[in-house]
Amino acid sequence: MIDKARIQENVFLGEMNSLAIAARARYFVSVTSLESLRQALDWAADKSVEPLILGGGSNLLFAGDYPGLVIRMAISRRCWEHIDGDEATLVLGAGENWHDVVMYAASAGYRGIENLALIPGTVGAAPVQNIGAYGAELRDTLLEVSALDRHTGQEISLTNSLCHFSYRDSVFKHEPGRYVITTVRLRLSRSRPFSLGYRDLADYFEGQDTRDLTPLDVANGVMAVRRRKLPDPAQLPNAGSFFKNPVVPLDTWHALQRTWPDIAGYPGDDSAKVAAAWLIDQCGWKGYRNGRVGVHNRQALVLVNHSGGSGGDVLALADRIRSDVEARFGIALEMEPGVVGTTPMH
Ligand SMILES: Cc1cc2nc3c(=O)[nH]c(=O)nc-3n(C[C@H](O)[C@H](O)[C@H](O)COP(=O)(O)OP(=O)(O)OC[C@H]3O[C@@H](n4cnc5c(N)ncnc54)[C@H](O)[C@@H]3O)c2cc1C
């Protein structure tokens, strides 16, 4: 059984979620190994309370205090395996900081995750929504995930195909709470081509001879572009993109284009991603502020907590935005962060 002294009670989570919602955990523990994770889960089962796995809290919205046990993943590990010509496998503990890992791999000359620089959070949460940015996704490099399967109590391995990755989605979202990711293995390469096609990134590197770029140059470029567009949660609390870009069939996309010729989106072979930011901006929400919470003035997809907003304030604003977009475009926006916490806040 886990050492009782390590379980804390009534812990303030305001600094552990990027929206800075002032929620509390009834019980809280930080785990640094598979063994302590197992013990924490057993402790929760014994107490009949629900566990919540917490990484960096950058994709969660606390609607209220959390009535169970918050388990903060702090398993650290970084090592290289199977270095083979230009390729190598980077093995990572779930508690590693994602951005630090990107810079670590890029500094070592390995390519594959440089476009994902500056995405907040932990390595263990990255597969959950198949993090993506600037034309790259985690699934492009993920080899396999080790996870504790709570149904069987066993640590299992899930290869890339078993993770069922798609846009901001994976098996971990479809079977919430079943798997706790402990280790992530990425296959990186010193020679794979960079993905510089996304407009902002292409604009940033315009005029440069991209043949000379290193992965660190690309990561730095991505960081510069992101800093221009996205508010830093340390300065202005937010959860990044609050809504997913809706995916619509191509004929719907063409119909939308006929009505709204300047609609922004990313058409693919059989479907199109509509830019949710454009839809929200058209409804006049960009820069809106109602005192405690609002919509960022440069990026309509980002809801911000200006000062002391509660989870309920953010959800109420999100609802109003969603209704407006649906009424105008007939498109239902889906929230990206998961909503947790049920009991009213103190
Ligand atoms: C400013 C900003 C910019 C962002 N930009 C992007 C972006 O460009 N692209 C993008 O995809 N996302 C982006 N995000 C969202 C967020 O950074 C990612 O979703 C990130 O992977 C969340 O990591 P986390 O550790 O903070 O997860 P948390 O918020 O702590 O948890 C998210 C979910 O994963 C679960 N979870 C956490 N760790 C584990 C684990 N080890 N095993 C199983 N489940 C786990 C949690 O229970 C929860 O359901 C952004 C967020 C912010 C604040």
Ligand as a Chemical Component Dictionary entry (heavy atoms), coordinates in Angstrom:
data_LIG
# 
_chem_comp.id                   LIG 
_chem_comp.type                 NON-POLYMER 
_chem_comp.pdbx_formal_charge   0 
_chem_comp.three_letter_code    LIG 
# 
loop_
_chem_comp_atom.comp_id 
_chem_comp_atom.atom_id 
_chem_comp_atom.alt_atom_id 
_chem_comp_atom.type_symbol 
_chem_comp_atom.charge 
_chem_comp_atom.model_Cartn_x 
_chem_comp_atom.model_Cartn_y 
_chem_comp_atom.model_Cartn_z 
_chem_comp_atom.pdbx_ordinal 
LIG C1  C1  C 0 -0.859 27.379 -24.963 1  
LIG C2  C2  C 0 -1.255 25.983 -25.397 2  
LIG C3  C3  C 0 -0.969 25.567 -26.674 3  
LIG C4  C4  C 0 -1.318 24.275 -27.087 4  
LIG N1  N1  N 0 -1.018 23.902 -28.361 5  
LIG C5  C5  C 0 -1.336 22.658 -28.787 6  
LIG C6  C6  C 0 -1.021 22.251 -30.124 7  
LIG O1  O1  O 0 -0.441 23.004 -30.908 8  
LIG N2  N2  N 0 -1.378 21.007 -30.510 9  
LIG C7  C7  C 0 -1.985 20.127 -29.651 10 
LIG O2  O2  O 0 -2.262 18.996 -30.069 11 
LIG N3  N3  N 0 -2.299 20.492 -28.386 12 
LIG C8  C8  C 0 -1.989 21.729 -27.934 13 
LIG N4  N4  N 0 -2.298 22.100 -26.658 14 
LIG C9  C9  C 0 -3.000 21.150 -25.766 15 
LIG C10 C10 C 0 -2.057 20.408 -24.780 16 
LIG O3  O3  O 0 -0.825 21.039 -24.674 17 
LIG C11 C11 C 0 -1.835 18.966 -25.204 18 
LIG O4  O4  O 0 -3.061 18.280 -25.305 19 
LIG C12 C12 C 0 -0.936 18.200 -24.214 20 
LIG O5  O5  O 0 -0.608 16.944 -24.732 21 
LIG C13 C13 C 0 -1.581 18.050 -22.838 22 
LIG O6  O6  O 0 -0.593 17.558 -21.964 23 
LIG P1  P1  P 0 -0.768 17.630 -20.400 24 
LIG O7  O7  O 0 0.348  16.841 -19.799 25 
LIG O8  O8  O 0 -0.894 19.035 -19.967 26 
LIG O9  O9  O 0 -2.132 16.846 -20.216 27 
LIG P2  P2  P 0 -3.287 17.076 -19.137 28 
LIG O10 O10 O 0 -4.023 18.331 -19.469 29 
LIG O11 O11 O 0 -2.761 16.946 -17.771 30 
LIG O12 O12 O 0 -4.219 15.830 -19.465 31 
LIG C14 C14 C 0 -4.914 15.756 -20.689 32 
LIG C15 C15 C 0 -5.648 14.400 -20.756 33 
LIG O13 O13 O 0 -4.720 13.339 -20.831 34 
LIG C16 C16 C 0 -4.864 12.442 -19.720 35 
LIG N5  N5  N 0 -3.509 12.024 -19.348 36 
LIG C17 C17 C 0 -2.476 12.812 -18.935 37 
LIG N6  N6  N 0 -1.375 12.070 -18.749 38 
LIG C18 C18 C 0 -1.717 10.783 -19.033 39 
LIG C19 C19 C 0 -1.023 9.533  -19.010 40 
LIG N7  N7  N 0 0.270  9.460  -18.664 41 
LIG N8  N8  N 0 -1.705 8.416  -19.354 42 
LIG C20 C20 C 0 -3.005 8.462  -19.708 43 
LIG N9  N9  N 0 -3.726 9.615  -19.742 44 
LIG C21 C21 C 0 -3.088 10.756 -19.412 45 
LIG C22 C22 C 0 -5.570 13.256 -18.648 46 
LIG O14 O14 O 0 -6.283 12.428 -17.739 47 
LIG C23 C23 C 0 -6.483 14.117 -19.502 48 
LIG O15 O15 O 0 -7.609 13.376 -19.894 49 
LIG C24 C24 C 0 -1.964 23.392 -26.203 50 
LIG C25 C25 C 0 -2.258 23.820 -24.884 51 
LIG C26 C26 C 0 -1.898 25.099 -24.485 52 
LIG C27 C27 C 0 -2.176 25.531 -23.089 53 
# 
loop_
_chem_comp_bond.comp_id 
_chem_comp_bond.atom_id_1 
_chem_comp_bond.atom_id_2 
_chem_comp_bond.value_order 
_chem_comp_bond.pdbx_ordinal 
LIG C1  C2  SING 1  
LIG C2  C3  SING 2  
LIG C2  C26 DOUB 3  
LIG C3  C4  DOUB 4  
LIG C4  N1  SING 5  
LIG C4  C24 SING 6  
LIG N1  C5  DOUB 7  
LIG C5  C6  SING 8  
LIG C5  C8  SING 9  
LIG C6  O1  DOUB 10 
LIG C6  N2  SING 11 
LIG N2  C7  SING 12 
LIG C7  O2  DOUB 13 
LIG C7  N3  SING 14 
LIG N3  C8  DOUB 15 
LIG C8  N4  SING 16 
LIG N4  C9  SING 17 
LIG N4  C24 SING 18 
LIG C9  C10 SING 19 
LIG C10 O3  SING 20 
LIG C10 C11 SING 21 
LIG C11 O4  SING 22 
LIG C11 C12 SING 23 
LIG C12 O5  SING 24 
LIG C12 C13 SING 25 
LIG C13 O6  SING 26 
LIG O6  P1  SING 27 
LIG P1  O7  DOUB 28 
LIG P1  O8  SING 29 
LIG P1  O9  SING 30 
LIG O9  P2  SING 31 
LIG P2  O10 DOUB 32 
LIG P2  O11 SING 33 
LIG P2  O12 SING 34 
LIG O12 C14 SING 35 
LIG C14 C15 SING 36 
LIG C15 O13 SING 37 
LIG C15 C23 SING 38 
LIG O13 C16 SING 39 
LIG C16 N5  SING 40 
LIG C16 C22 SING 41 
LIG N5  C17 SING 42 
LIG N5  C21 SING 43 
LIG C17 N6  DOUB 44 
LIG N6  C18 SING 45 
LIG C18 C19 SING 46 
LIG C18 C21 DOUB 47 
LIG C19 N7  SING 48 
LIG C19 N8  DOUB 49 
LIG N8  C20 SING 50 
LIG C20 N9  DOUB 51 
LIG N9  C21 SING 52 
LIG C22 O14 SING 53 
LIG C22 C23 SING 54 
LIG C23 O15 SING 55 
LIG C24 C25 DOUB 56 
LIG C25 C26 SING 57 
LIG C26 C27 SING 58 
# 
